Amino acid sequence: MEMEPYLRPLPRKEAFNMPFWEGLERGEFLVTKCKDCGDWNWIPYPGCRSCLSQNLEWKPISGKGTLMSFSVVHRGPPTFGRDPYGVALVEMEERPRSIVVLANIVDTDLDTLEIGMPMQVVYEDIPGEDITMYRVKAV
Ligand SMILES: [Zn+2]
């Protein structure tokens, strides 16, 4: 059977964020944690947003969080595939400064979405592409 092409835009892997993409392949969501002030830094960036230190280390987070906001798209760009689809802002459980992750919602009845509900990061290998993407689902 011929594989259906993946038409959604894909992110570009860069040297500075390569550990993140490699983590996704292993089913780990890595975020840089500042070794000087202890804050998490998301999205991947070469410096700490709290103290400007470049003394960062990649660490896996739990992937667990709560739904901070969401949008259900009923008529999206054609290349984005099936409508409707959901997009979420999920506040991860790590502290002190929280990490808010933007992601597509999968494996969830979009009619049941409620602010504050528990969510979990899940991983999706993109067929025919050398990349694993992250999504979120309700748990
Ligand atoms: Zn810092």
Residues whose N, C-alpha, C, O or C-beta is under 5 A from the ligand:
A	BS01	ZN	C34 D36 C37 G38 C48 S50 C51 L52 S53
